[in-house]
Amino acid sequence: MKPKVFEYTNYRSFLRDLYEYEKSTQRKFSFRYFSKQAGFTSPNFLKLVIEGKRNLSVDSIARFTKAFKLGRDEAPFFRALVLFNQALTAEERGLWAEEILRSKLYRKLHPLHAAQYSYYSKWYNVAIRELMGIKGFREDAEWISQMLSPSISVQQVREAIEHLLELGLAHRDPDGTLRRSEAVLTTGDEVSSSSVTQFHREMLAKAAEAIDRVPPTERDISAITVSVSPERAKEIKTLIQRTRKEILAIADQDKDPERVMQICIQLFPLTRAA
């Protein structure tokens, strides 16, 4: 069957499969034939794009759309997918990810992706899920709103709870009581995982705000600057990953949690490699 662009999160994979399909249904179809139809001087331009050796400009996107005869719904989705894959900044990727998620056909084929994106794109979704595990939790939108720091609107609380239920990250007991599920959420495909970047941005911003907003006795914000070899840097990264798992294990053993805490750990270079 002819590949559907809505099934893809990487436009190069889509073009590869679409080329193979066209070649199998048209004996005359080739890279050279496509270039002629699309008006490119390079006979192998499509091949170079598929291999990641060339990007598509806005003009090239239009030519590809016309040459491959993409439909009214397919064309704008293909354009958004190309610009998402070629985005140079996290902010740009986030904008095009949102454009992709506006497609009804994409959401129909990937029902969880939109919910996954929503989960990480708002910091309070994660916080509310953890709040469900503390002693004295109440399913009261106003109470939850005031418990968060900073507080959010009652409507945002209700939407967050709906997302958590959709993802299976929260559930209701037979008596209707709202509970935090033990399900683990992966970051999903390229589109939905792009919201993780936004999540980290928001949490780093809140860490900076905490310096002035939270008393020193209730926080620990520190940093160290070291010079290391690439090998030692890998060891440190492994140590951080192991430490995260140990922290999660400690938290899992707590039978009476009373507060939701955020722990941000960063490792990044301040200089270029020599």
Backbone as CSV, one residue per row, in Angstrom:
resi,resn,N_x,N_y,N_z,CA_x,CA_y,CA_z,C_x,C_y,C_z
1,MET,0.833,-1.198,0.000,0.000,0.000,0.000,0.864,1.242,0.000
2,LYS,0.316,2.314,-0.548,1.059,3.564,-0.596,1.252,4.108,0.812
3,PRO,2.483,4.466,1.171,2.754,4.981,2.522,1.940,6.241,2.815
4,LYS,1.444,6.348,4.042,0.717,7.532,4.484,1.641,8.386,5.339
5,VAL,1.784,9.645,4.992,2.714,10.520,5.686,2.372,10.663,7.164
6,PHE,1.090,10.498,7.521,0.654,10.660,8.907,1.173,9.541,9.821
7,GLU,1.690,8.478,9.216,2.211,7.365,10.004,3.664,7.587,10.417
8,TYR,4.272,8.672,9.929,5.702,8.892,10.125,6.011,10.076,11.056
9,THR,7.171,9.966,11.714,7.684,11.092,12.495,9.024,11.562,11.932
10,ASN,9.471,10.917,10.850,10.702,11.319,10.164,10.405,11.370,8.670
11,TYR,10.539,12.544,8.093,10.132,12.698,6.699,11.054,11.941,5.739
12,ARG,12.305,11.723,6.117,13.226,10.989,5.239,12.801,9.520,5.116
13,SER,12.336,8.954,6.219,11.835,7.577,6.190,10.597,7.493,5.299
14,PHE,9.751,8.497,5.392,8.559,8.546,4.549,8.945,8.611,3.075
15,LEU,9.908,9.475,2.735,10.331,9.609,1.341,10.976,8.324,0.836
16,ARG,11.730,7.654,1.675,12.347,6.381,1.280,11.275,5.345,0.925
17,ASP,10.281,5.211,1.792,9.216,4.234,1.558,8.346,4.632,0.363
18,LEU,8.126,5.940,0.231,7.309,6.421,-0.883,8.027,6.187,-2.207
19,TYR,9.339,6.385,-2.219,10.125,6.130,-3.431,10.046,4.653,-3.820
20,GLU,10.213,3.776,-2.828,10.156,2.344,-3.110,8.776,1.949,-3.639
21,TYR,7.741,2.569,-3.089,6.380,2.271,-3.560,6.201,2.720,-5.011
22,GLU,6.587,3.960,-5.307,6.430,4.489,-6.665,7.238,3.667,-7.668
23,LYS,8.418,3.238,-7.249,9.272,2.450,-8.128,8.660,1.080,-8.422
24,SER,7.954,0.536,-7.420,7.336,-0.789,-7.592,6.065,-0.737,-8.428
25,THR,5.471,0.453,-8.532,4.207,0.584,-9.282,4.391,1.252,-10.647
26,GLN,5.552,1.903,-10.851,5.832,2.563,-12.127,7.220,2.139,-12.609
27,ARG,7.310,1.448,-13.678,8.604,0.967,-14.186,9.540,2.117,-14.524
28,LYS,8.975,3.235,-14.958,9.815,4.365,-15.373,10.317,5.201,-14.203
29,PHE,9.773,4.963,-12.993,10.117,5.813,-11.855,11.547,5.541,-11.387
30,SER,12.305,6.609,-11.191,13.683,6.529,-10.715,14.041,7.863,-10.071
31,PHE,15.219,7.953,-9.497,15.650,9.220,-8.912,15.749,10.294,-9.994
32,ARG,16.259,9.888,-11.152,16.383,10.834,-12.266,15.010,11.292,-12.743
33,TYR,14.072,10.351,-12.844,12.714,10.681,-13.285,12.057,11.656,-12.307
34,PHE,12.228,11.405,-11.011,11.636,12.291,-10.009,12.205,13.699,-10.132
35,SER,13.529,13.803,-10.271,14.158,15.119,-10.378,13.614,15.893,-11.559
36,LYS,13.389,15.198,-12.660,12.848,15.853,-13.843,11.430,16.347,-13.591
37,GLN,10.621,15.509,-12.920,9.241,15.877,-12.622,9.167,17.047,-11.639
38,ALA,10.110,17.079,-10.692,10.085,18.112,-9.654,10.867,19.353,-10.057
39,GLY,11.610,19.289,-11.153,12.338,20.461,-11.633,13.678,20.688,-10.960
40,PHE,14.335,19.612,-10.518,15.663,19.735,-9.914,16.725,19.394,-10.954
41,THR,17.833,20.121,-10.923,18.912,19.862,-11.878,19.721,18.628,-11.493
42,SER,19.844,18.376,-10.179,20.586,17.203,-9.718,19.742,15.952,-9.915
43,PRO,20.223,14.955,-10.643,19.425,13.735,-10.883,19.247,12.876,-9.634
44,ASN,20.090,13.079,-8.645,20.028,12.271,-7.427,19.599,13.071,-6.195
45,PHE,18.925,14.170,-6.401,18.578,15.023,-5.264,17.716,14.279,-4.240
46,LEU,16.710,13.538,-4.696,15.850,12.780,-3.788,16.676,11.767,-2.998
47,LYS,17.602,11.091,-3.641,18.466,10.116,-2.975,19.290,10.784,-1.872
48,LEU,19.831,11.955,-2.168,20.643,12.679,-1.191,19.808,13.134,0.006
49,VAL,18.563,13.501,-0.243,17.666,13.914,0.845,17.341,12.718,1.731
50,ILE,17.014,11.595,1.112,16.690,10.380,1.857,17.864,9.957,2.732
51,GLU,19.076,10.098,2.220,20.284,9.696,2.945,20.727,10.721,3.979
52,GLY,20.038,11.859,4.049,20.385,12.886,5.021,21.527,13.778,4.599
53,LYS,21.885,13.742,3.324,22.993,14.558,2.831,22.531,15.904,2.300
54,ARG,21.247,16.074,2.157,20.664,17.347,1.731,19.397,17.606,2.544
55,ASN,19.122,18.875,2.810,17.874,19.268,3.453,16.924,19.846,2.415
56,LEU,15.697,20.022,2.814,14.708,20.621,1.920,14.452,22.066,2.315
57,SER,14.478,22.940,1.328,14.096,24.336,1.540,12.582,24.428,1.424
58,VAL,12.027,25.584,1.742,10.580,25.774,1.620,10.140,25.554,0.172
59,ASP,10.960,26.045,-0.772,10.637,25.863,-2.190,10.701,24.381,-2.571
60,SER,11.710,23.669,-2.050,11.855,22.244,-2.355,10.695,21.430,-1.791
61,ILE,10.221,21.825,-0.609,9.073,21.135,-0.001,7.875,21.214,-0.937
62,ALA,7.645,22.400,-1.506,6.520,22.592,-2.423,6.687,21.722,-3.673
63,ARG,7.914,21.621,-4.167,8.161,20.805,-5.355,7.942,19.318,-5.061
64,PHE,8.401,18.870,-3.910,8.198,17.478,-3.519,6.704,17.176,-3.387
65,THR,5.991,18.103,-2.765,4.551,17.931,-2.566,3.833,17.759,-3.891
66,LYS,4.207,18.582,-4.871,3.569,18.527,-6.180,3.972,17.278,-6.956
67,ALA,5.266,16.951,-6.941,5.757,15.799,-7.711,5.205,14.481,-7.182
68,PHE,5.063,14.382,-5.873,4.530,13.156,-5.269,3.006,13.183,-5.146
69,LYS,2.416,14.276,-5.603,0.957,14.427,-5.625,0.338,14.192,-4.237
70,LEU,0.894,14.873,-3.237,0.354,14.763,-1.881,-0.965,15.510,-1.801
71,GLY,-1.908,14.971,-1.062,-3.251,15.533,-0.976,-3.346,16.800,-0.141
72,ARG,-4.568,17.324,-0.058,-4.815,18.581,0.646,-4.422,18.504,2.117
73,ASP,-4.678,17.378,2.766,-4.300,17.210,4.170,-2.845,16.785,4.316
74,GLU,-2.357,16.024,3.338,-0.990,15.512,3.411,0.054,16.602,3.246
75,ALA,-0.189,17.547,2.342,0.803,18.569,2.021,1.226,19.414,3.232
76,PRO,0.283,20.016,3.970,0.706,20.815,5.128,1.340,19.968,6.227
77,PHE,0.900,18.711,6.350,1.502,17.831,7.363,2.944,17.514,6.976
78,PHE,3.166,17.215,5.686,4.519,16.926,5.210,5.431,18.130,5.458
79,ARG,4.931,19.317,5.165,5.725,20.534,5.380,6.095,20.686,6.853
80,ALA,5.130,20.481,7.747,5.393,20.594,9.188,6.397,19.547,9.640
81,LEU,6.286,18.334,9.090,7.191,17.252,9.472,8.622,17.560,9.031
82,VAL,8.769,18.090,7.827,10.102,18.460,7.332,10.726,19.528,8.221
83,LEU,9.968,20.575,8.503,10.487,21.678,9.304,10.743,21.249,10.741
84,PHE,9.975,20.291,11.245,10.215,19.747,12.581,11.535,18.989,12.609
85,ASN,11.737,18.104,11.624,12.958,17.301,11.582,14.206,18.141,11.347
86,GLN,14.050,19.253,10.622,15.203,20.084,10.293,15.407,21.252,11.256
87,ALA,14.556,21.372,12.256,14.652,22.495,13.206,16.008,22.493,13.907
88,LEU,16.543,23.684,14.124,17.866,23.817,14.725,17.817,24.078,16.226
89,THR,16.669,24.518,16.722,16.554,24.810,18.147,15.397,24.028,18.758
90,ALA,15.467,23.827,20.067,14.406,23.114,20.777,13.085,23.877,20.683
91,GLU,13.174,25.196,20.732,11.954,26.019,20.651,11.267,25.842,19.304
92,GLU,12.063,25.820,18.238,11.518,25.642,16.894,10.905,24.244,16.745
93,ARG,11.576,23.233,17.291,11.047,21.867,17.234,9.709,21.783,17.964
94,GLY,9.626,22.485,19.099,8.385,22.474,19.856,7.228,23.085,19.079
95,LEU,7.493,24.168,18.370,6.451,24.843,17.590,5.934,23.935,16.470
96,TRP,6.860,23.257,15.768,6.434,22.385,14.673,5.819,21.096,15.186
97,ALA,6.241,20.652,16.379,5.614,19.466,16.984,4.145,19.758,17.273
98,GLU,3.867,20.944,17.764,2.481,21.337,18.029,1.674,21.384,16.737
99,GLU,2.310,21.840,15.654,1.632,21.889,14.357,1.290,20.476,13.882
100,ILE,2.216,19.549,14.057,1.983,18.152,13.678,0.825,17.568,14.476
101,LEU,0.795,17.874,15.756,-0.231,17.316,16.639,-1.614,17.917,16.398
102,ARG,-1.698,18.962,15.591,-3.005,19.526,15.240,-3.713,18.664,14.195
103,SER,-2.978,17.788,13.545,-3.560,16.937,12.512,-4.462,15.879,13.133
104,LYS,-5.714,15.869,12.738,-6.669,14.883,13.264,-6.289,13.470,12.842
105,LEU,-5.795,13.325,11.614,-5.407,12.010,11.124,-4.203,11.471,11.881
106,TYR,-3.257,12.347,12.204,-2.085,11.913,12.975,-2.519,11.454,14.365
107,ARG,-3.391,12.234,15.002,-3.855,11.876,16.343,-4.661,10.576,16.322
108,LYS,-5.361,10.340,15.210,-6.143,9.099,15.098,-5.215,7.891,14.999
109,LEU,-4.119,8.034,14.258,-3.174,6.941,14.086,-2.270,6.762,15.303
110,HIS,-2.043,7.861,16.039,-1.158,7.827,17.212,-1.906,8.430,18.403
111,PRO,-2.899,7.737,18.926,-3.773,8.312,19.964,-3.061,8.753,21.242
112,LEU,-1.926,8.138,21.579,-1.252,8.510,22.825,-0.230,9.624,22.658
113,HIS,0.201,9.873,21.431,1.271,10.846,21.243,0.898,12.254,21.708
114,ALA,-0.328,12.668,21.392,-0.767,13.996,21.814,-0.815,14.092,23.333
115,ALA,-1.309,13.026,23.970,-1.381,13.019,25.431,0.009,12.996,26.046
116,GLN,0.937,12.235,25.450,2.317,12.201,25.932,2.953,13.579,25.829
117,TYR,2.720,14.244,24.693,3.272,15.576,24.499,2.731,16.526,25.567
118,SER,1.426,16.457,25.792,0.802,17.326,26.789,1.360,17.059,28.187
119,TYR,1.648,15.790,28.495,2.138,15.429,29.828,3.436,16.152,30.155
120,TYR,4.398,16.108,29.261,5.695,16.714,29.537,5.761,18.208,29.211
121,SER,4.841,18.686,28.383,4.915,20.096,28.002,4.449,21.025,29.113
122,LYS,3.805,20.490,30.146,3.367,21.296,31.288,3.948,20.694,32.573
123,TRP,4.726,21.479,33.288,5.406,20.970,34.485,4.438,20.437,35.533
124,TYR,3.253,21.045,35.610,2.339,20.678,36.682,1.672,19.321,36.473
125,ASN,1.690,18.786,35.219,1.165,17.430,35.020,1.960,16.428,35.843
126,VAL,3.275,16.571,35.795,4.164,15.673,36.537,3.977,15.882,38.042
127,ALA,3.883,17.150,38.450,3.739,17.469,39.869,2.423,16.932,40.436
128,ILE,1.343,17.053,39.682,0.033,16.588,40.159,0.038,15.074,40.316
129,ARG,0.675,14.386,39.393,0.731,12.917,39.511,1.449,12.518,40.799
130,GLU,2.540,13.186,41.111,3.266,12.875,42.343,2.471,13.304,43.577
131,LEU,1.721,14.378,43.432,0.906,14.870,44.540,-0.133,13.828,44.960
132,MET,-0.585,13.027,43.988,-1.565,11.986,44.290,-1.026,10.954,45.288
133,GLY,0.289,10.884,45.428,0.875,9.888,46.308,1.164,10.362,47.719
134,ILE,0.886,11.639,48.014,1.198,12.135,49.353,0.051,11.866,50.325
135,LYS,0.380,11.898,51.600,-0.620,11.702,52.653,-1.593,12.878,52.656
136,GLY,-2.867,12.581,52.689,-3.872,13.631,52.746,-4.268,14.213,51.408
137,PHE,-3.901,13.528,50.306,-4.278,14.030,48.982,-5.793,14.101,48.848
138,ARG,-6.281,15.178,48.240,-7.712,15.360,48.023,-7.967,15.652,46.546
139,GLU,-8.932,14.943,45.967,-9.296,15.235,44.583,-10.240,16.429,44.559
140,ASP,-9.627,17.557,44.792,-10.341,18.832,44.811,-9.494,19.791,43.989
141,ALA,-10.016,20.211,42.836,-9.231,21.039,41.921,-8.700,22.310,42.587
142,GLU,-9.510,22.936,43.434,-9.064,24.154,44.103,-7.943,23.847,45.102
143,TRP,-8.089,22.734,45.828,-7.073,22.341,46.803,-5.755,22.024,46.099
144,ILE,-5.832,21.273,44.984,-4.631,20.925,44.223,-3.967,22.183,43.683
145,SER,-4.797,23.092,43.173,-4.280,24.346,42.630,-3.464,25.112,43.664
146,GLN,-3.960,25.185,44.884,-3.283,25.927,45.942,-2.078,25.174,46.506
147,MET,-2.080,23.850,46.369,-0.957,23.061,46.862,0.279,23.216,45.983
148,LEU,0.062,23.478,44.709,1.197,23.639,43.794,1.874,24.975,44.015
149,SER,3.171,24.997,43.802,3.935,26.228,43.986,4.817,26.453,42.751
150,PRO,4.467,27.438,41.895,3.342,28.362,42.028,2.013,27.679,41.677
151,SER,0.914,28.266,42.139,-0.407,27.694,41.902,-0.806,27.859,40.437
152,ILE,-1.737,27.016,39.987,-2.257,27.089,38.626,-3.777,27.200,38.704
153,SER,-4.431,27.342,37.549,-5.883,27.498,37.549,-6.582,26.167,37.804
154,VAL,-7.824,26.254,38.258,-8.635,25.061,38.502,-8.838,24.288,37.199
155,GLN,-9.031,24.999,36.089,-9.226,24.355,34.793,-7.981,23.575,34.382
156,GLN,-6.812,24.138,34.637,-5.566,23.441,34.313,-5.427,22.160,35.132
157,VAL,-5.858,22.201,36.371,-5.828,21.012,37.223,-6.712,19.922,36.622
158,ARG,-7.922,20.286,36.234,-8.863,19.306,35.690,-8.338,18.690,34.391
159,GLU,-7.736,19.511,33.535,-7.184,19.008,32.277,-6.018,18.068,32.551
160,ALA,-5.197,18.404,33.537,-4.051,17.558,33.882,-4.512,16.186,34.357
161,ILE,-5.536,16.152,35.183,-6.059,14.877,35.692,-6.592,14.022,34.541
162,GLU,-7.262,14.653,33.576,-7.771,13.926,32.413,-6.629,13.292,31.628
163,HIS,-5.536,14.048,31.420,-4.377,13.526,30.698,-3.774,12.336,31.435
164,LEU,-3.658,12.452,32.740,-3.068,11.376,33.531,-3.906,10.104,33.453
165,LEU,-5.220,10.255,33.459,-6.108,9.097,33.339,-6.003,8.478,31.948
166,GLU,-5.912,9.320,30.909,-5.787,8.833,29.536,-4.523,8.008,29.351
167,LEU,-3.444,8.444,29.978,-2.152,7.775,29.830,-1.996,6.564,30.732
168,GLY,-2.947,6.359,31.635,-2.823,5.254,32.574,-1.854,5.553,33.697
169,LEU,-1.483,6.825,33.847,-0.580,7.233,34.922,-1.362,7.549,36.196
170,ALA,-2.670,7.539,36.080,-3.561,7.666,37.235,-4.752,6.755,36.965
171,HIS,-5.405,6.307,38.016,-6.568,5.447,37.853,-7.526,5.669,39.032
172,ARG,-8.695,5.097,38.904,-9.678,5.204,39.988,-9.914,3.820,40.595
173,ASP,-9.939,3.780,41.905,-10.283,2.552,42.604,-11.759,2.250,42.353
174,PRO,-12.208,1.040,42.684,-13.635,0.711,42.512,-14.576,1.717,43.161
175,ASP,-14.121,2.352,44.256,-14.986,3.331,44.919,-14.858,4.731,44.319
176,GLY,-14.056,4.859,43.241,-13.922,6.140,42.562,-12.763,6.991,43.036
177,THR,-12.007,6.520,44.034,-10.879,7.290,44.552,-9.766,7.394,43.517
178,LEU,-9.255,8.609,43.306,-8.185,8.854,42.340,-6.842,8.441,42.928
179,ARG,-6.110,7.609,42.177,-4.814,7.119,42.640,-3.741,7.312,41.578
180,ARG,-2.510,7.425,42.022,-1.373,7.449,41.111,-1.061,6.014,40.694
181,SER,-0.926,5.764,39.393,-0.605,4.423,38.912,0.898,4.204,38.950
182,GLU,1.279,2.944,38.878,2.697,2.605,38.862,3.236,2.522,37.444
183,ALA,2.382,2.801,36.470,2.802,2.709,35.072,3.956,3.657,34.785
184,VAL,4.859,3.224,33.899,6.004,4.039,33.502,5.719,4.634,32.133
185,LEU,5.932,5.923,31.987,5.686,6.588,30.710,6.998,6.817,29.990
186,THR,7.115,6.292,28.768,8.297,6.574,27.964,8.095,7.913,27.269
187,THR,9.172,8.447,26.699,9.058,9.734,26.020,8.468,9.585,24.621
188,GLY,8.204,8.338,24.204,7.491,8.125,22.957,8.307,8.428,21.718
189,ASP,7.635,8.807,20.637,8.295,9.071,19.381,8.971,10.434,19.403
190,GLU,9.582,10.786,18.258,10.300,12.058,18.158,9.412,13.254,18.489
191,VAL,8.181,13.209,17.988,7.287,14.353,18.176,6.938,14.551,19.642
192,SER,6.440,13.488,20.289,6.024,13.631,21.682,7.203,13.846,22.619
193,SER,8.370,13.270,22.286,9.524,13.428,23.173,10.113,14.827,23.111
194,SER,9.756,15.604,22.071,10.287,16.963,21.988,9.794,17.825,23.142
195,SER,8.672,17.438,23.759,8.158,18.213,24.884,8.989,18.011,26.144
196,VAL,9.806,16.935,26.186,10.677,16.707,27.343,11.670,17.855,27.470
197,THR,12.117,18.368,26.328,13.036,19.509,26.341,12.382,20.704,27.017
198,GLN,11.113,20.950,26.678,10.384,22.046,27.305,10.224,21.819,28.798
199,PHE,9.996,20.569,29.181,9.864,20.221,30.601,11.145,20.576,31.361
200,HIS,12.282,20.209,30.799,13.558,20.518,31.455,13.778,22.028,31.543
201,ARG,13.400,22.741,30.482,13.537,24.201,30.501,12.726,24.812,31.647
202,GLU,11.481,24.341,31.789,10.605,24.879,32.830,11.157,24.571,34.220
203,MET,11.654,23.347,34.407,12.167,22.965,35.715,13.456,23.703,36.061
204,LEU,14.298,23.959,35.077,15.514,24.737,35.333,15.158,26.174,35.703
205,ALA,14.124,26.699,35.058,13.670,28.053,35.387,13.130,28.097,36.813
206,LYS,12.422,27.047,37.220,11.873,27.002,38.569,12.976,26.808,39.600
207,ALA,14.043,26.115,39.221,15.190,25.978,40.120,15.816,27.348,40.375
208,ALA,15.906,28.168,39.328,16.453,29.516,39.483,15.542,30.369,40.371
209,GLU,14.221,30.240,40.167,13.267,30.990,40.985,13.347,30.578,42.455
210,ALA,13.647,29.299,42.688,13.685,28.781,44.055,14.777,29.419,44.904
211,ILE,15.817,29.947,44.259,16.896,30.598,45.005,16.352,31.736,45.851
212,ASP,15.402,32.476,45.308,14.814,33.604,46.039,13.512,33.225,46.744
213,ARG,12.783,32.245,46.205,11.450,31.946,46.713,11.429,30.938,47.856
214,VAL,12.379,30.010,47.857,12.372,28.921,48.841,13.476,29.126,49.875
215,PRO,13.164,29.000,51.160,14.186,29.154,52.207,15.323,28.154,52.023
216,PRO,16.567,28.546,52.339,17.719,27.645,52.176,17.563,26.314,52.887
217,THR,16.808,26.301,53.984,16.627,25.055,54.729,15.776,24.035,53.981
218,GLU,15.037,24.500,52.967,14.152,23.604,52.225,14.654,23.289,50.818
219,ARG,15.851,23.717,50.502,16.393,23.461,49.168,17.890,23.197,49.238
220,ASP,18.419,22.664,48.155,19.860,22.465,48.014,20.215,22.766,46.574
221,ILE,20.786,23.932,46.367,21.186,24.335,45.016,22.682,24.622,45.047
222,SER,23.435,23.803,44.354,24.888,23.951,44.355,25.428,23.575,42.984
223,ALA,26.703,23.858,42.766,27.318,23.541,41.480,28.818,23.369,41.664
224,ILE,29.416,22.549,40.822,30.860,22.393,40.806,31.342,22.492,39.363
225,THR,32.527,23.039,39.177,33.127,23.160,37.851,34.448,22.416,37.860
226,VAL,34.597,21.442,36.960,35.801,20.618,36.940,36.342,20.490,35.517
227,SER,37.625,20.173,35.400,38.217,19.886,34.096,38.514,18.394,34.041
228,VAL,37.997,17.711,33.020,38.126,16.251,32.932,38.384,15.815,31.497
229,SER,38.840,14.588,31.355,39.029,13.985,30.037,37.696,13.412,29.576
230,PRO,37.555,13.096,28.287,36.308,12.489,27.798,35.958,11.197,28.538
231,GLU,36.982,10.419,28.900,36.739,9.162,29.617,36.147,9.421,30.993
232,ARG,36.717,10.402,31.716,36.218,10.735,33.054,34.816,11.349,32.964
233,ALA,34.558,12.097,31.915,33.231,12.688,31.733,32.182,11.600,31.598
234,LYS,32.526,10.519,30.888,31.605,9.386,30.752,31.356,8.723,32.099
235,GLU,32.410,8.625,32.907,32.264,8.027,34.240,31.324,8.867,35.105
236,ILE,31.487,10.185,35.014,30.634,11.084,35.802,29.182,10.961,35.348
237,LYS,28.967,10.883,34.036,27.609,10.742,33.508,26.973,9.447,34.004
238,THR,27.758,8.368,34.008,27.264,7.080,34.516,26.919,7.181,35.998
239,LEU,27.753,7.895,36.750,27.509,8.082,38.176,26.208,8.851,38.409
240,ILE,25.964,9.883,37.605,24.729,10.660,37.732,23.517,9.782,37.443
241,GLN,23.614,8.967,36.398,22.503,8.076,36.053,22.224,7.078,37.179
242,ARG,23.291,6.557,37.780,23.127,5.617,38.886,22.530,6.311,40.105
243,THR,22.969,7.544,40.339,22.456,8.317,41.480,20.961,8.585,41.333
244,ARG,20.513,8.897,40.106,19.086,9.123,39.870,18.275,7.886,40.243
245,LYS,18.779,6.722,39.845,18.070,5.473,40.153,18.027,5.229,41.661
246,GLU,19.119,5.567,42.357,19.158,5.381,43.805,18.174,6.316,44.507
247,ILE,18.064,7.541,43.988,17.118,8.503,44.564,15.687,7.999,44.378
248,LEU,15.379,7.472,43.190,14.045,6.923,42.936,13.748,5.753,43.868
249,ALA,14.770,4.920,44.115,14.580,3.775,45.003,14.279,4.239,46.422
250,ILE,14.969,5.281,46.879,14.724,5.835,48.211,13.305,6.387,48.303
251,ALA,12.881,7.122,47.252,11.538,7.712,47.245,10.463,6.630,47.243
252,ASP,10.725,5.529,46.510,9.750,4.440,46.438,9.538,3.760,47.791
253,GLN,10.538,3.839,48.664,10.441,3.207,49.983,9.671,4.057,50.992
254,ASP,9.397,5.308,50.627,8.694,6.214,51.537,7.206,5.873,51.548
255,LYS,6.708,5.435,52.674,5.301,5.032,52.785,4.381,6.199,53.135
256,ASP,4.955,7.289,53.615,4.137,8.438,54.010,4.682,9.747,53.437
257,PRO,4.754,9.895,52.107,5.258,11.150,51.529,4.318,12.307,51.835
258,GLU,4.878,13.478,52.104,4.070,14.644,52.456,4.269,15.819,51.513
259,ARG,5.247,15.704,50.627,5.542,16.833,49.764,6.159,16.357,48.450
260,VAL,5.935,17.091,47.373,6.529,16.768,46.079,7.780,17.623,45.901
261,MET,8.905,16.982,45.641,10.172,17.690,45.454,10.673,17.462,44.026
262,GLN,11.365,18.443,43.481,11.968,18.324,42.160,13.484,18.312,42.318
263,ILE,14.143,17.348,41.692,15.597,17.243,41.747,16.138,17.397,40.335
264,CYS,16.890,18.439,40.107,17.475,18.701,38.783,18.991,18.495,38.865
265,ILE,19.520,17.654,37.997,20.962,17.411,37.944,21.418,17.672,36.516
266,GLN,22.433,18.495,36.350,22.901,18.832,35.010,24.400,18.571,34.863
267,LEU,24.780,18.104,33.705,26.177,17.955,33.323,26.296,18.464,31.910
268,PHE,27.061,19.534,31.705,27.221,20.064,30.368,28.558,20.788,30.239
269,PRO,29.134,20.865,29.041,30.435,21.500,28.860,30.340,23.028,28.875
270,LEU,31.346,23.654,29.472,31.468,25.116,29.451,32.517,25.556,28.429
271,THR,33.269,24.603,27.905,34.288,24.901,26.891,34.181,23.890,25.755
272,ARG,34.760,24.245,24.614,34.805,23.312,23.489,35.934,22.313,23.701
273,ALA,35.851,21.191,23.006,36.906,20.181,23.104,38.197,20.726,22.523
274,ALA,39.299,20.437,23.185,40.595,20.942,22.737,41.024,20.227,21.466
